[in-house]
Amino acid sequence: MRWRLDEQEEAERLFPEAALGERHVGTGEYSGMEFLHVHARTIVNKVPASSRMPFSYTINAYRGCSHACTYCFARPTHTYLGLGIGEDFERKIVVKVNAVERLRAELRSPRWKGDPIAMGTNTDPYQKAEGKYHLTQGIVKVLAEVGNPFSILTKSTLVLRDLDLLADAATRTRVRIGLSIGTLERDVWQLTEPGTPPPDKRLGAVRRLSEAGIRCSVLIAPILPGLSDSDDQLREVAQACLEAGAVSVTPVALHLRPGVREHYLGWLARARPELVGLYEQRFRKGSYQPRAEQHRISEVVRAVEESAGRGSWKRSNTGHRPSGHAPEMPAARVRPANEQLRLL
């Protein structure tokens, strides 16, 4: 799954420890894009001990994202480079061109103990740049070769290019794939995620991954007030994900931190000005929506899971940080709002 970026990790690790290389201007299908090549000194990032994320290590081969999702939490990380969080984030993509070589070296270290590695914790590992650089593909090959468990979260159907590779990896180690599908409505998708594949294509990817024997989960994320958060909309997407073979479905309500908040609300004022008042009300106390709203979302999705006869789950208020990797989840488990992974 794509988990909330630890901003300290990206701010302190990437560019102080990397040599900025050449700028490559995209042509053909990459026209309008610019690729900034960097040689990272490390590629496996340690998640701070204070984090409550259910994994300890991450890999992010790209920075910036051509998916151009209006709400993307990672946009402010481009300011560390002196770049903007708007079009710069969408068109100027940092590429860690030595990611595969660094990974081989780091996994050979006697200090490496084979912990699970999460990919997609910052920007999408199967975004458009992956079609040009194949870094995620190379990383998956290396992890499979040594039998190191890993997970991937993506919005992209490009993951199907590596279907055979992922299926083979799943016979060697623990592999988990997550698709982010926040809505099935094409007008909402086109408005808010213009650089991503259509949601029906992502559902098809869930089905094909599941048929190949790869455990595939879905994040219904983010759920956008006034755009994709009605009970009927939530039921529709949850049911479709379960029917496609998702082993878990997790709803995630939109949250807006500083930087992203200003960007998103500025976009909203231009695209859907009639919704500005709703957002001002929902986020008047900070970055998160009221608990009652998060609870409503969780309960709607949970009811769909229960009606599908996939078993039941219990709430957990322990609040502890899972160690190593995300726990094994029963079929179609839906996490309540207070357990949601702070992804987007």
Secondary structure, DSSP 8 states (H G I E B T S, - for coil): ------HHHHHHHTTTTEEEEEEEE--GGGTT-EEEEEEES--SEE--TT---S-SEEE--EES-TT--TT-TTGGGGGGGT--SSHHHHHEEEEETTHHHHHHHHHHSTT-----EEE-SSS-TTSTTHHHH-HHHHHHHHHHHHT--EEEEES-GGGGGGHHHHHHHHTTS-EEEEEE---S-HHHHHHH-TTS--HHHHHHHHHHHHHTT-EEEEEEEEE-TTTT-SHHHHHHHHHHHHHTT-SBEEEEE----TTHHHHHHHHHHHH-GGGHHHHHHHTTTSSS--HHHHHHHHHHHHHHHHHTT--------------SS-----TTB---GGG-----
